[in-house]
Amino acid sequence: MKRCAAPRSFSYRGVPPPERAACLIDRSGGKAKVGVKLVAPASMKVPARQADKLPPHLRDIPAVKPGSRGLS
């Protein structure tokens, strides 16, 4: 996983680097490393599985790209 936070010595036009990062739901279960403290009102571990190793009850459900960026 890529680190997305700037080094502590970094500043942009005199603005200090962030001390915390925030998200609505931490889907890593607290394991995400973003370089600063991650604050989230909800945290859960969402398992990732290989397509050929899905449990039987999930095999017939079509995969859908998560997120809402494509809404019009």
VOTOR-64106 format. One record per atom (N, C-alpha, C): atom name; z, x, y; residue number from 1. Coordinates in nm, 3 decimals. Each point is the difference from the previous one (the first is absolute). Layout:
BEGIN
+------+---------+---------+---------+-----+
| atom |       Z |       X |       Y | seq |
+------+---------+---------+---------+-----+
|   CA |       Z |       X |       Y | NUM |
...
+------+---------+---------+---------+-----+
END
This chain:
BEGIN
+------+---------+---------+---------+-----+
| atom |       Z |       X |       Y | seq |
+------+---------+---------+---------+-----+
|    N |   0.000 |   0.085 |  -0.117 |   1 |
|   CA |   0.000 |  -0.085 |   0.117 |   1 |
|    C |   0.000 |   0.090 |   0.124 |   1 |
|    N |  -0.083 |  -0.035 |   0.099 |   2 |
|   CA |  -0.010 |   0.081 |   0.120 |   2 |
|    C |   0.118 |  -0.025 |   0.093 |   2 |
|    N |   0.044 |   0.105 |   0.066 |   3 |
|   CA |   0.101 |  -0.016 |   0.105 |   3 |
|    C |  -0.071 |  -0.045 |   0.125 |   3 |
|    N |   0.051 |  -0.101 |   0.066 |   4 |
|   CA |  -0.068 |  -0.052 |   0.118 |   4 |
|    C |   0.076 |   0.029 |   0.129 |   4 |
|    N |   0.115 |   0.058 |  -0.007 |   5 |
|   CA |   0.077 |   0.029 |   0.120 |   5 |
|    C |  -0.035 |   0.138 |   0.055 |   5 |
|    N |   0.007 |   0.013 |   0.129 |   6 |
|   CA |  -0.027 |   0.129 |   0.064 |   6 |
|    C |   0.120 |   0.093 |  -0.018 |   6 |
|    N |  -0.024 |   0.129 |   0.001 |   7 |
|   CA |   0.113 |   0.094 |  -0.007 |   7 |
|    C |   0.095 |  -0.022 |   0.117 |   7 |
|    N |   0.126 |   0.033 |  -0.018 |   8 |
|   CA |   0.101 |  -0.021 |   0.105 |   8 |
|    C |  -0.033 |   0.072 |   0.130 |   8 |
|    N |  -0.075 |   0.109 |  -0.006 |   9 |
|   CA |  -0.032 |   0.075 |   0.122 |   9 |
|    C |  -0.117 |  -0.064 |   0.076 |   9 |
|    N |  -0.066 |  -0.097 |  -0.059 |  10 |
|   CA |  -0.116 |  -0.064 |   0.061 |  10 |
|    C |   0.043 |  -0.096 |   0.111 |  10 |
|    N |  -0.075 |  -0.001 |   0.110 |  11 |
|   CA |   0.017 |  -0.105 |   0.100 |  11 |
|    C |  -0.136 |  -0.025 |   0.063 |  11 |
|    N |  -0.023 |  -0.122 |   0.040 |  12 |
|   CA |  -0.126 |  -0.038 |   0.062 |  12 |
|    C |   0.030 |  -0.043 |   0.143 |  12 |
|    N |  -0.047 |   0.078 |   0.094 |  13 |
|   CA |   0.022 |  -0.029 |   0.142 |  13 |
|    C |   0.147 |  -0.019 |   0.032 |  13 |
|    N |   0.084 |   0.083 |  -0.061 |  14 |
|   CA |   0.142 |  -0.004 |   0.028 |  14 |
|    C |   0.079 |  -0.104 |  -0.077 |  14 |
|    N |  -0.068 |  -0.080 |  -0.082 |  15 |
|   CA |   0.070 |  -0.103 |  -0.078 |  15 |
|    C |   0.048 |   0.064 |  -0.130 |  15 |
|    N |   0.129 |  -0.008 |  -0.030 |  16 |
|   CA |   0.052 |   0.062 |  -0.123 |  16 |
|    C |  -0.052 |  -0.073 |  -0.123 |  16 |
|    N |  -0.001 |   0.066 |  -0.115 |  17 |
|   CA |  -0.045 |  -0.064 |  -0.124 |  17 |
|    C |   0.095 |  -0.113 |  -0.039 |  17 |
|    N |  -0.048 |  -0.094 |  -0.081 |  18 |
|   CA |   0.086 |  -0.111 |  -0.042 |  18 |
|    C |   0.114 |   0.048 |  -0.088 |  18 |
|    N |   0.111 |  -0.072 |   0.007 |  19 |
|   CA |   0.115 |   0.029 |  -0.086 |  19 |
|    C |   0.003 |  -0.089 |  -0.123 |  19 |
|    N |  -0.073 |  -0.113 |   0.008 |  20 |
|   CA |  -0.003 |  -0.096 |  -0.111 |  20 |
|    C |  -0.139 |  -0.062 |  -0.010 |  20 |
|    N |  -0.031 |  -0.050 |  -0.119 |  21 |
|   CA |  -0.121 |  -0.078 |  -0.022 |  21 |
|    C |   0.045 |  -0.136 |  -0.053 |  21 |
|    N |  -0.080 |  -0.104 |   0.025 |  22 |
|   CA |   0.038 |  -0.134 |  -0.043 |  22 |
|    C |  -0.116 |  -0.068 |  -0.070 |  22 |
|    N |   0.034 |  -0.087 |  -0.093 |  23 |
|   CA |  -0.097 |  -0.085 |  -0.066 |  23 |
|    C |   0.071 |  -0.129 |  -0.040 |  23 |
|    N |  -0.075 |  -0.106 |  -0.024 |  24 |
|   CA |   0.063 |  -0.126 |  -0.038 |  24 |
|    C |   0.052 |   0.004 |  -0.143 |  24 |
|    N |  -0.082 |   0.051 |  -0.091 |  25 |
|   CA |   0.042 |   0.009 |  -0.140 |  25 |
|    C |  -0.032 |   0.140 |  -0.052 |  25 |
|    N |   0.102 |   0.068 |  -0.046 |  26 |
|   CA |  -0.018 |   0.133 |  -0.061 |  26 |
|    C |  -0.030 |  -0.023 |  -0.147 |  26 |
|    N |  -0.128 |   0.012 |  -0.039 |  27 |
|   CA |  -0.040 |  -0.026 |  -0.138 |  27 |
|    C |   0.024 |   0.120 |  -0.091 |  27 |
|    N |   0.057 |   0.108 |   0.053 |  28 |
|   CA |   0.028 |   0.118 |  -0.082 |  28 |
|    C |   0.138 |  -0.005 |  -0.063 |  28 |
|    N |   0.079 |  -0.098 |   0.037 |  29 |
|   CA |   0.137 |  -0.007 |  -0.052 |  29 |
|    C |   0.089 |   0.109 |   0.056 |  29 |
|    N |  -0.033 |   0.047 |   0.121 |  30 |
|   CA |   0.080 |   0.103 |   0.064 |  30 |
|    C |  -0.047 |   0.142 |  -0.029 |  30 |
|    N |  -0.109 |   0.017 |  -0.073 |  31 |
|   CA |  -0.047 |   0.133 |  -0.038 |  31 |
|    C |  -0.107 |   0.056 |   0.094 |  31 |
|    N |  -0.049 |  -0.078 |   0.096 |  32 |
|   CA |  -0.103 |   0.049 |   0.092 |  32 |
|    C |   0.056 |   0.110 |   0.089 |  32 |
|    N |  -0.078 |   0.106 |   0.017 |  33 |
|   CA |   0.039 |   0.112 |   0.085 |  33 |
|    C |  -0.094 |   0.002 |   0.120 |  33 |
|    N |   0.049 |  -0.038 |   0.116 |  34 |
|   CA |  -0.084 |  -0.004 |   0.120 |  34 |
|    C |   0.042 |   0.105 |   0.102 |  34 |
|    N |   0.097 |   0.083 |  -0.032 |  35 |
|   CA |   0.040 |   0.108 |   0.088 |  35 |
|    C |   0.115 |  -0.034 |   0.093 |  35 |
|    N |   0.027 |  -0.129 |   0.016 |  36 |
|   CA |   0.113 |  -0.047 |   0.079 |  36 |
|    C |   0.064 |  -0.114 |  -0.077 |  36 |
|    N |   0.114 |  -0.049 |   0.048 |  37 |
|   CA |   0.068 |  -0.110 |  -0.069 |  37 |
|    C |  -0.088 |  -0.125 |   0.004 |  37 |
|    N |  -0.019 |  -0.064 |  -0.115 |  38 |
|   CA |  -0.079 |  -0.122 |  -0.011 |  38 |
|    C |   0.094 |  -0.119 |   0.003 |  38 |
|    N |  -0.025 |  -0.093 |   0.093 |  39 |
|   CA |   0.083 |  -0.119 |   0.016 |  39 |
|    C |  -0.084 |  -0.121 |  -0.040 |  39 |
|    N |   0.052 |  -0.082 |  -0.092 |  40 |
|   CA |  -0.071 |  -0.119 |  -0.045 |  40 |
|    C |   0.101 |  -0.110 |  -0.031 |  40 |
|    N |  -0.027 |  -0.124 |   0.043 |  41 |
|   CA |   0.093 |  -0.109 |  -0.032 |  41 |
|    C |  -0.001 |  -0.037 |  -0.149 |  41 |
|    N |  -0.108 |   0.035 |  -0.070 |  42 |
|   CA |  -0.009 |  -0.029 |  -0.143 |  42 |
|    C |  -0.060 |   0.121 |  -0.072 |  42 |
|    N |   0.050 |   0.025 |  -0.119 |  43 |
|   CA |  -0.050 |   0.111 |  -0.081 |  43 |
|    C |  -0.012 |  -0.047 |  -0.144 |  43 |
|    N |  -0.112 |   0.035 |  -0.065 |  44 |
|   CA |  -0.018 |  -0.036 |  -0.140 |  44 |
|    C |  -0.088 |   0.105 |  -0.066 |  44 |
|    N |   0.015 |   0.014 |  -0.129 |  45 |
|   CA |  -0.082 |   0.092 |  -0.078 |  45 |
|    C |  -0.115 |  -0.080 |  -0.058 |  45 |
|    N |  -0.122 |   0.032 |   0.041 |  46 |
|   CA |  -0.119 |  -0.069 |  -0.049 |  46 |
|    C |  -0.073 |   0.096 |  -0.094 |  46 |
|    N |  -0.004 |  -0.032 |  -0.129 |  47 |
|   CA |  -0.062 |   0.093 |  -0.095 |  47 |
|    C |  -0.153 |   0.001 |   0.014 |  47 |
|    N |  -0.059 |   0.115 |  -0.018 |  48 |
|   CA |  -0.145 |   0.015 |  -0.006 |  48 |
|    C |  -0.038 |   0.026 |  -0.145 |  48 |
|    N |  -0.102 |  -0.068 |  -0.046 |  49 |
|   CA |  -0.041 |   0.015 |  -0.140 |  49 |
|    C |  -0.148 |   0.033 |  -0.009 |  49 |
|    N |  -0.037 |   0.074 |  -0.103 |  50 |
|   CA |  -0.140 |   0.026 |  -0.030 |  50 |
|    C |  -0.063 |  -0.130 |  -0.049 |  50 |
|    N |  -0.129 |  -0.021 |   0.031 |  51 |
|   CA |  -0.068 |  -0.124 |  -0.038 |  51 |
|    C |   0.002 |  -0.023 |  -0.152 |  51 |
|    N |  -0.009 |   0.106 |  -0.078 |  52 |
|   CA |  -0.003 |  -0.016 |  -0.145 |  52 |
|    C |   0.139 |  -0.010 |  -0.063 |  52 |
|    N |   0.105 |   0.005 |   0.082 |  53 |
|   CA |   0.136 |  -0.008 |  -0.052 |  53 |
|    C |   0.078 |  -0.117 |   0.059 |  53 |
|    N |  -0.071 |  -0.106 |   0.039 |  54 |
|   CA |   0.066 |  -0.119 |   0.055 |  54 |
|    C |   0.068 |  -0.079 |  -0.110 |  54 |
|    N |   0.113 |  -0.063 |   0.031 |  55 |
|   CA |   0.064 |  -0.089 |  -0.097 |  55 |
|    C |  -0.092 |  -0.120 |  -0.026 |  55 |
|    N |   0.009 |  -0.061 |  -0.116 |  56 |
|   CA |  -0.089 |  -0.112 |  -0.035 |  56 |
|    C |  -0.002 |  -0.113 |   0.102 |  56 |
|    N |   0.113 |  -0.033 |   0.059 |  57 |
|   CA |   0.003 |  -0.112 |   0.093 |  57 |
|    C |  -0.068 |   0.030 |   0.134 |  57 |
|    N |  -0.038 |   0.125 |   0.026 |  58 |
|   CA |  -0.068 |   0.036 |   0.124 |  58 |
|    C |  -0.149 |   0.029 |  -0.019 |  58 |
|    N |  -0.045 |   0.014 |  -0.123 |  59 |
|   CA |  -0.139 |   0.042 |  -0.025 |  59 |
|    C |  -0.104 |  -0.098 |   0.049 |  59 |
|    N |   0.026 |  -0.129 |  -0.003 |  60 |
|   CA |  -0.100 |  -0.100 |   0.038 |  60 |
|    C |   0.004 |  -0.037 |   0.148 |  60 |
|    N |   0.092 |   0.055 |   0.075 |  61 |
|   CA |   0.009 |  -0.029 |   0.143 |  61 |
|    C |  -0.088 |   0.101 |   0.075 |  61 |
|    N |  -0.095 |  -0.049 |   0.084 |  62 |
|   CA |  -0.086 |   0.095 |   0.071 |  62 |
|    C |   0.078 |   0.082 |   0.102 |  62 |
|    N |  -0.039 |   0.126 |   0.014 |  63 |
|   CA |   0.064 |   0.089 |   0.097 |  63 |
|    C |  -0.049 |  -0.037 |   0.140 |  63 |
|    N |   0.091 |   0.002 |   0.098 |  64 |
|   CA |  -0.032 |  -0.031 |   0.138 |  64 |
|    C |   0.054 |   0.111 |   0.088 |  64 |
|    N |  -0.078 |   0.044 |   0.095 |  65 |
|   CA |   0.047 |   0.104 |   0.092 |  65 |
|    C |   0.114 |  -0.057 |   0.085 |  65 |
|    N |   0.116 |   0.068 |   0.003 |  66 |
|   CA |   0.113 |  -0.050 |   0.078 |  66 |
|    C |  -0.021 |   0.018 |   0.149 |  66 |
|    N |   0.077 |  -0.071 |   0.079 |  67 |
|   CA |  -0.005 |   0.016 |   0.144 |  67 |
|    C |  -0.069 |  -0.117 |   0.069 |  67 |
|    N |   0.010 |   0.000 |   0.131 |  68 |
|   CA |  -0.056 |  -0.112 |   0.077 |  68 |
|    C |  -0.095 |   0.049 |   0.108 |  68 |
|    N |  -0.045 |   0.121 |  -0.004 |  69 |
|   CA |  -0.088 |   0.055 |   0.103 |  69 |
|    C |  -0.138 |  -0.066 |   0.002 |  69 |
|    N |  -0.044 |  -0.054 |  -0.112 |  70 |
|   CA |  -0.133 |  -0.060 |  -0.008 |  70 |
|    C |  -0.006 |  -0.147 |   0.038 |  70 |
|    N |   0.113 |  -0.057 |   0.044 |  71 |
|   CA |   0.000 |  -0.141 |   0.037 |  71 |
|    C |  -0.079 |  -0.022 |   0.128 |  71 |
|    N |  -0.069 |  -0.113 |   0.006 |  72 |
|   CA |  -0.076 |  -0.029 |   0.123 |  72 |
|    C |   0.048 |  -0.128 |   0.064 |  72 |
+------+---------+---------+---------+-----+
END
